[in-house]
Amino acid sequence: MAVFMSAEQAVNLIKSGDTVTMSGFVGMGHPEEISAAMEKKFLETGQPTDLTLTFGASQNDGKSNWGLNRWAKEGLVRRVISGHWGLQPDLIKMAVDNKIEAYNIPQGVILHLYRAIAGRKPGIITHVGLKTFADPRETCGRLNSISHEEYVRLMEIDGKEYLFYKAFPIDVAIVRGTSADENGNVSIEREAIALEFMCLALAARGCGGKVIVQVERKVKAGTLHPMMVKLPRIVVDAVVVAKPQNHWQVPMAEAYNPALCGEVRIPLSEVSPLPLDERKVICRRCAMEMVPSAVVNLGIGMPPGVGVVCAEEDMSDMMVMTVEPGVVGGVPLGGLYFGSAINPEALIDHPLMFDFYDG
């Protein structure tokens, strides 16, 4: 049965040399209270050391000291294996300066690799990454001169080339939820995206590791509907009930917006239009390429503006917008909100969205 504890107690479960995986996507789903506690502990005690940090997507705004940037301390982290690096400036600098080993694995691949780790499989075989930076004939995903591990191998099956991404052990998974009952069952009803919470927990469990969950509130046992439980108590070791300021739905932007998680649906007239500038001109031109019944994948940067333009022109119902962490339908948003949407039709798990894209 899960134990409720403070963030300061929870980070004591992390030992020197551990491999730690974290949930989050840009400004959402990151367990900020636990990251803040880890930063404080390391600055005060110098412990733990030599951690390997692994995650699917960046968890920061690219400039502030919150999220994964709190872990960017010399001595605390020895290695990072990530699907997306772009928004943790201090971790990036450490990699560029050869202060840490640094590896980049395609985002969808690393999410599927966590599933393989959960099932104690040796890794995954996929065409994704062939003839790119991940290919051993290029850089094998290594980002600097001190990174020598080979996490990717080239192989051939029935005359076709594939890449084999090797599994690695995970000692601690740190993820987020909304409500935890007294037994440690966790739901995510106020989260803006479903992410890879269960996937990461199972990966740590499969390696005999620990699972720490940050939640917004504690509720009575038996009051969570079983269909709403994202993390059952059998995969949860520790639960931290966060201070409200450390559990915003969209950190650094908004405490809670019920239209992001499906609690309410708002009129599209309430979605703020983009200012008329060069970016909007480009987004409008791109929107002109949309066709009825299209299923659209919007990436980070300017693409979410296409969804906002479609809402402004009352075109949103003509097509289905999707975003990689699992959003289907609605009006995808940008900036710290990237990965979420106003009025989503469905919120599926992050790895499943990449199954959809791969297929």
SVG drawing of the C-alpha trace seen along z (x, -y; Angstrom):
<svg xmlns="http://www.w3.org/2000/svg" viewBox="-20 -43 55 56">
<polyline fill="none" stroke="black" stroke-width="0.4" points="0.0,0.0 1.3,-3.5 2.6,-5.7 1.7,-9.4 4.7,-11.5 6.3,-15.0 8.3,-15.8 11.4,-16.1 10.8,-12.5 10.0,-11.3 13.3,-12.5 15.2,-10.5 14.0,-7.4 16.4,-8.5 19.9,-7.1 23.2,-8.1 23.6,-6.4 19.9,-5.8 18.1,-6.2 15.1,-8.6 12.3,-9.1 9.9,-12.1 6.5,-12.8 5.7,-16.1 5.3,-17.9 6.4,-21.6 4.3,-23.2 2.1,-20.3 2.2,-17.1 5.5,-17.8 5.7,-17.0 7.1,-20.4 6.9,-20.0 9.2,-17.0 11.7,-18.7 11.9,-21.7 12.6,-19.4 15.3,-17.6 17.0,-20.9 16.9,-22.1 18.3,-18.8 21.2,-18.7 22.1,-22.3 22.1,-21.7 23.7,-18.3 25.4,-17.5 23.3,-14.3 22.4,-12.3 25.0,-12.2 25.5,-10.7 21.9,-10.3 20.7,-9.3 17.7,-11.4 15.3,-10.2 12.2,-11.7 10.1,-11.9 9.6,-15.6 11.0,-18.9 9.4,-20.2 10.2,-23.9 9.6,-27.2 13.2,-27.5 14.2,-30.3 13.0,-29.8 14.2,-27.8 11.4,-25.3 10.6,-21.8 13.5,-19.7 15.8,-22.8 15.9,-22.4 17.8,-19.1 20.6,-20.8 23.2,-20.8 26.8,-19.6 27.2,-16.4 23.5,-15.7 23.1,-14.5 25.7,-12.4 23.7,-11.4 20.5,-12.4 18.6,-10.2 15.7,-12.3 13.3,-12.4 13.2,-16.2 15.9,-18.6 14.8,-22.0 13.4,-23.7 15.8,-23.0 18.5,-25.7 20.7,-24.7 20.7,-21.0 21.5,-21.9 24.4,-24.0 25.7,-21.2 25.5,-18.9 27.2,-21.4 30.0,-22.0 30.6,-18.2 29.5,-18.3 27.1,-15.4 26.6,-12.5 23.8,-13.4 21.7,-11.2 18.7,-11.9 16.3,-9.2 13.2,-10.0 10.3,-11.0 7.8,-8.3 10.6,-5.7 11.6,-6.5 7.9,-6.3 7.6,-2.9 10.9,-1.9 9.5,-2.6 6.7,-0.1 9.4,2.4 11.3,1.8 8.0,2.3 7.6,5.8 11.3,6.6 11.9,6.8 15.4,6.2 14.3,3.2 12.2,2.3 12.8,2.7 11.5,-0.1 12.1,-1.9 11.9,-5.2 15.2,-7.0 16.8,-5.3 19.3,-7.7 18.8,-10.4 20.9,-11.4 19.7,-8.3 21.2,-5.9 24.6,-4.4 25.9,-5.3 25.4,-9.0 25.8,-9.8 23.8,-7.0 21.9,-9.7 25.1,-10.9 25.1,-14.7 28.7,-15.4 32.2,-13.9 31.9,-12.3 28.9,-10.2 30.0,-6.7 27.1,-4.3 25.4,-2.6 21.7,-2.7 20.9,-2.1 22.0,0.7 21.4,1.3 19.9,4.6 18.3,6.4 15.1,8.4 13.9,10.1 16.2,7.8 15.0,4.6 16.9,2.3 15.7,1.5 17.0,-0.1 17.1,1.7 16.8,-0.6 18.2,1.1 16.3,1.1 18.0,-0.3 17.0,0.1 14.8,-2.6 15.1,-2.9 12.6,-5.7 9.6,-7.1 8.2,-10.4 4.8,-11.3 1.7,-13.4 -2.0,-12.9 -5.0,-14.8 -6.5,-12.7 -5.1,-9.9 -7.3,-7.8 -6.2,-6.6 -4.9,-3.3 -2.8,-5.1 -5.1,-4.7 -4.5,-7.8 -6.8,-9.6 -6.0,-12.4 -9.3,-14.2 -7.9,-17.7 -4.8,-17.1 -4.7,-18.7 -3.1,-15.7 -3.0,-12.0 0.8,-11.7 2.7,-8.5 2.0,-8.3 1.2,-4.6 3.9,-3.7 6.6,-5.2 5.3,-3.7 5.3,-0.2 8.8,-0.7 10.1,-1.4 8.1,1.4 9.4,3.8 12.9,3.0 12.1,3.4 12.2,-0.4 10.1,-3.0 7.1,-5.0 6.5,-8.5 3.3,-10.3 2.5,-14.0 -1.2,-14.8 -3.4,-17.7 -5.6,-16.1 -6.2,-13.0 -9.6,-11.4 -11.4,-8.6 -10.7,-5.1 -13.4,-3.7 -14.5,-7.1 -12.6,-7.1 -14.5,-5.5 -12.4,-2.5 -12.6,-3.8 -11.0,-7.1 -8.0,-5.4 -4.9,-5.9 -2.4,-4.5 -3.7,-1.6 -2.2,-1.3 -0.2,1.8 2.2,-0.4 2.5,-3.3 5.0,-3.5 4.8,-7.1 2.2,-9.8 3.0,-13.5 0.1,-16.0 1.5,-19.2 1.1,-22.7 -1.4,-24.5 1.3,-26.7 3.3,-23.6 0.5,-21.8 -0.9,-24.2 -2.6,-22.6 -0.3,-24.7 2.7,-25.7 3.7,-29.4 0.5,-30.1 -2.8,-29.0 -3.8,-27.2 -6.8,-25.5 -8.9,-25.7 -11.8,-23.2 -12.0,-23.5 -8.6,-21.8 -9.6,-18.6 -13.2,-18.2 -15.0,-19.4 -16.7,-22.0 -16.9,-23.0 -16.6,-26.7 -17.9,-28.6 -15.1,-29.0 -15.8,-32.7 -14.0,-32.8 -10.7,-31.5 -8.5,-34.5 -7.6,-35.1 -4.0,-35.5 -2.7,-39.1 -2.4,-40.1 1.4,-39.7 3.7,-37.7 3.1,-34.5 -0.7,-34.8 -0.3,-35.3 1.7,-32.1 -0.8,-30.2 -3.7,-31.5 -1.9,-30.4 -1.3,-27.0 -5.0,-26.8 -5.9,-27.2 -4.3,-23.9 -6.6,-22.0 -9.3,-19.8 -12.6,-18.5 -12.3,-15.4 -8.5,-15.7 -6.7,-14.4 -3.9,-16.9 -0.8,-16.6 0.3,-20.0 3.9,-20.3 5.5,-22.8 6.1,-26.4 3.8,-28.1 1.6,-25.1 -0.8,-25.5 -1.7,-28.9 -3.3,-27.0 -5.8,-25.5 -6.5,-28.9 -7.1,-30.3 -9.4,-27.5 -11.4,-28.2 -11.6,-31.9 -12.9,-31.0 -15.4,-28.5 -13.6,-25.6 -12.7,-23.5 -15.5,-21.0 -14.5,-20.3 -11.3,-18.4 -9.7,-16.7 -6.6,-18.4 -4.2,-16.2 -1.1,-16.9 1.5,-14.3 0.9,-13.9 -2.5,-12.5 -4.9,-15.3 -7.6,-14.5 -9.9,-17.3 -10.7,-20.7 -8.5,-23.8 -4.8,-23.0 -2.9,-25.8 0.7,-27.0 3.3,-28.4 3.3,-26.9 -0.1,-25.4 1.4,-23.4 0.2,-19.8 -3.3,-20.8 -6.4,-21.9 -9.6,-23.8 -12.6,-21.4 -10.7,-18.2 -12.8,-15.3 -10.4,-12.7 -7.3,-12.6 -5.3,-9.4 -2.0,-8.3 1.2,-9.8 2.7,-6.5 -0.6,-5.5 -0.7,-8.7 2.7,-7.7 1.3,-4.3 -1.4,-6.1 1.2,-8.3 3.5,-5.4 0.6,-3.4"/>
</svg>
